[in-house]
């Protein structure tokens, strides 16, 4: 169940939950989270995350 929850935090939405927030919700450190669930992020996911960020960026 924990793996499914972590996967949904990061891949279950077009607006993923941050690693820090997911780790806090699961009751462990960011380091533990990355060691256990870091495989849910790959190069394509990082690229898409930055594309979404650029599309929704607030101009200063």
C-alpha positions as CSV (number, residue, x, y, z in Angstrom):
1,X,0.0,0.0,0.0
2,X,2.8,2.4,0.8
3,X,4.4,1.9,-2.6
4,X,1.1,2.6,-4.3
5,X,0.6,5.7,-2.3
6,X,4.0,7.0,-3.1
7,X,3.5,6.2,-6.8
8,X,0.2,8.1,-6.8
9,X,1.8,11.1,-5.1
10,X,4.3,11.4,-7.9
11,X,2.6,9.9,-11.0
12,X,-1.1,9.9,-10.3
13,X,-1.8,13.5,-11.3
14,X,-0.7,16.2,-13.7
15,X,0.2,18.1,-10.6
16,X,2.4,15.8,-8.6
17,X,3.1,16.2,-4.9
18,X,6.6,17.3,-4.0
19,X,9.0,14.7,-2.6
20,X,9.3,16.6,0.7
21,X,5.5,16.7,1.1
22,X,5.0,13.0,0.2
23,X,7.8,12.0,2.6
24,X,6.2,14.0,5.4
25,X,2.8,12.5,4.7
26,X,4.4,9.0,4.9
27,X,6.2,9.8,8.1
28,X,9.8,9.5,6.9
29,X,12.7,11.7,5.7
30,X,13.3,12.8,2.1
31,X,16.4,10.6,2.1
32,X,14.4,7.5,3.1
33,X,11.7,8.4,0.5
34,X,14.3,8.8,-2.3
35,X,16.0,5.5,-1.4
36,X,12.7,3.6,-1.4
37,X,10.6,5.4,-4.0
38,X,13.1,7.4,-6.1
39,X,12.8,5.0,-9.0
40,X,9.4,6.6,-9.8
41,X,11.3,9.5,-11.3
42,X,13.2,9.3,-14.6
43,X,14.6,11.7,-17.2
44,X,11.4,12.0,-19.1
45,X,9.4,12.7,-15.9
46,X,11.8,15.5,-15.0
47,X,11.6,17.0,-18.4
48,X,7.8,17.0,-18.4
49,X,7.8,18.5,-14.9
50,X,9.9,21.5,-16.1
51,X,7.6,21.9,-19.1
52,X,4.5,22.0,-16.9
53,X,6.3,24.5,-14.6
54,X,7.2,26.7,-17.6
55,X,3.6,26.6,-18.9
56,X,2.2,27.7,-15.5
57,X,5.0,30.1,-14.5
58,X,4.0,33.5,-13.0
59,X,5.7,36.4,-14.7
60,X,7.3,38.8,-12.2
